[in-house]
Amino acid sequence: MFVKEVVRRQAGVIGRAQARAGGMSEDQVDRLLAHRQWRVVHGGVVARAVAW
């Protein structure tokens, strides 16, 4: 999966735009944030909060 690879290469950090370009919907990103699997680190940048 593109998103997982980007997160791995970028030390657990990905932009919302990158996640969307990787095929994720806004709802999917919001769900990961709501379930605290991702957390906002700055503006449109999120970081993985749990290991995959």
N, CA, C and O of each residue as an XYZ file, in Angstrom:
208
protein
N       0.846     -1.197      0.000
C       0.000      0.000      0.000
C       0.879      1.243      0.000
O       1.824      1.339      0.783
N       0.573      2.182     -0.865
C       1.337      3.413     -1.027
C       1.430      4.208      0.274
O       2.519      4.656      0.635
N       0.332      4.391      0.977
C       0.306      5.214      2.189
C       1.231      4.624      3.250
O       2.008      5.357      3.861
N       1.164      3.337      3.474
C       2.030      2.708      4.474
C       3.499      2.891      4.114
O       4.324      3.137      4.994
N       3.831      2.775      2.846
C       5.214      2.951      2.400
C       5.684      4.383      2.646
O       6.802      4.591      3.118
N       4.855      5.363      2.337
C       5.215      6.770      2.571
C       5.424      7.018      4.060
O       6.406      7.644      4.455
N       4.509      6.531      4.879
C       4.630      6.700      6.333
C       5.922      6.058      6.826
O       6.624      6.639      7.654
N       6.235      4.890      6.336
C       7.462      4.201      6.748
C       8.701      5.008      6.353
O       9.607      5.199      7.165
N       8.736      5.478      5.107
C       9.898      6.233      4.617
C      10.054      7.586      5.292
O      11.163      8.114      5.375
N       8.950      8.152      5.777
C       8.971      9.490      6.360
C       8.883      9.446      7.893
O       8.352     10.359      8.525
N       9.406      8.384      8.462
C       9.504      8.255      9.928
C       8.161      8.402     10.628
O       8.077      9.012     11.694
N       7.103      7.840     10.026
C       5.799      7.835     10.678
C       4.937      9.052     10.425
O       3.882      9.199     11.040
N       5.372      9.938      9.519
C       4.655     11.187      9.267
C       4.175     11.227      7.814
O       4.882     10.796      6.903
N       2.960     11.753      7.614
C       2.411     11.908      6.264
C       1.487     13.113      6.247
O       0.832     13.416      7.244
N       1.438     13.788      5.127
C       0.506     14.894      4.961
C      -0.861     14.378      4.532
O      -0.973     13.332      3.894
N      -1.890     15.125      4.889
C      -3.243     14.736      4.438
C      -3.284     14.634      2.915
O      -3.894     13.716      2.366
N      -2.635     15.575      2.239
C      -2.629     15.559      0.775
C      -1.948     14.300      0.247
O      -2.393     13.725     -0.746
N      -0.876     13.869      0.901
C      -0.207     12.635      0.485
C      -1.124     11.428      0.696
O      -1.197     10.542     -0.155
N      -1.813     11.400      1.823
C      -2.733     10.297      2.100
C      -3.846     10.267      1.062
O      -4.228      9.198      0.586
N      -4.364     11.435      0.712
C      -5.421     11.522     -0.309
C      -4.877     11.080     -1.669
O      -5.558     10.366     -2.406
N      -3.664     11.496     -2.002
C      -3.054     11.090     -3.272
C      -2.807      9.590     -3.306
O      -2.768      8.983     -4.376
N      -2.639      8.996     -2.131
C      -2.425      7.554     -2.032
C      -3.705      6.748     -2.050
O      -3.677      5.524     -1.927
N      -4.847      7.441     -2.205
C      -6.119      6.743     -2.347
C      -7.017      6.759     -1.127
O      -8.106      6.186     -1.161
N      -6.593      7.398     -0.056
C      -7.438      7.460      1.139
C      -8.463      8.578      1.000
O      -8.178      9.615      0.403
N      -9.635      8.372      1.542
C     -10.661      9.415      1.552
C     -10.473     10.286      2.795
O      -9.771      9.904      3.731
N     -11.104     11.451      2.793
C     -11.080     12.312      3.978
C     -11.680     11.571      5.171
O     -11.194     11.693      6.295
N     -12.732     10.806      4.918
C     -13.365     10.031      5.993
C     -12.397      9.011      6.593
O     -12.373      8.822      7.809
N     -11.611      8.363      5.761
C     -10.649      7.388      6.269
C      -9.594      8.066      7.150
O      -9.250      7.557      8.217
N      -9.087      9.212      6.698
C      -8.104      9.956      7.487
C      -8.736     10.398      8.802
O      -8.139     10.236      9.866
N      -9.937     10.952      8.729
C     -10.633     11.408      9.940
C     -10.889     10.260     10.908
O     -10.807     10.441     12.122
N     -11.196      9.088     10.379
C     -11.447      7.923     11.225
C     -10.166      7.502     11.960
O     -10.213      7.176     13.146
N      -9.031      7.507     11.264
C      -7.762      7.176     11.919
C      -7.437      8.186     13.019
O      -6.909      7.817     14.068
N      -7.750      9.450     12.780
C      -7.535     10.476     13.802
C      -8.496     10.282     14.975
O      -8.089     10.363     16.134
N      -9.757     10.029     14.675
C     -10.767      9.858     15.726
C     -10.462      8.655     16.616
O     -10.735      8.672     17.816
N      -9.891      7.610     16.014
C      -9.573      6.394     16.768
C      -8.162      6.436     17.351
O      -7.655      5.451     17.887
N      -7.550      7.613     17.226
C      -6.208      7.870     17.778
C      -5.139      6.947     17.218
O      -4.141      6.670     17.885
N      -5.344      6.469     15.989
C      -4.302      5.699     15.322
C      -3.314      6.648     14.661
O      -2.135      6.326     14.507
N      -3.801      7.811     14.277
C      -2.972      8.903     13.785
C      -3.228     10.095     14.680
O      -4.270     10.182     15.330
N      -2.268     11.024     14.716
C      -2.463     12.266     15.460
C      -1.954     13.428     14.630
O      -1.027     13.269     13.836
N      -2.555     14.594     14.808
C      -2.142     15.796     14.087
C      -0.870     16.324     14.737
O      -0.811     16.498     15.954
N       0.150     16.579     13.917
C       1.385     17.144     14.448
C       1.565     18.601     14.043
O       2.232     19.368     14.737
N       0.957     18.984     12.901
C       1.035     20.378     12.472
C       0.156     20.563     11.252
O       0.327     19.868     10.250
N      -0.773     21.483     11.325
C      -1.633     21.764     10.169
C      -2.153     20.519      9.488
O      -2.885     19.736     10.095
N      -1.783     20.326      8.236
C      -2.251     19.174      7.464
C      -1.345     17.968      7.571
O      -1.415     17.060      6.743
N      -0.488     17.952      8.591
C       0.453     16.848      8.753
C       0.007     15.971      9.916
O      -0.318     16.460     10.998
N      -0.002     14.665      9.665
C      -0.384     13.713     10.709
C       0.748     12.712     10.902
O       1.585     12.528     10.018
N       0.765     12.071     12.060
C       1.786     11.070     12.356
C       1.112      9.804     12.845
O       0.063      9.850     13.489
N       1.706      8.706     12.541
C       1.222      7.410     12.995
C       1.368      7.358     14.513
O       2.441      7.646     15.044
N       0.310      6.997     15.203
C       0.343      6.908     16.664
C       0.507      5.478     17.136
O       0.855      5.241     18.293
N       0.256      4.507     16.237
C       0.396      3.099     16.580
C       1.175      2.395     15.468
O       1.192      2.861     14.329
N       1.806      1.295     15.792
C       2.551      0.531     14.798
C       1.629     -0.215     13.862
O       0.549     -0.650     14.261
N       2.048     -0.367     12.619
C       1.294     -1.161     11.647
C       1.907     -2.520     11.544
O       1.428     -3.357     10.778
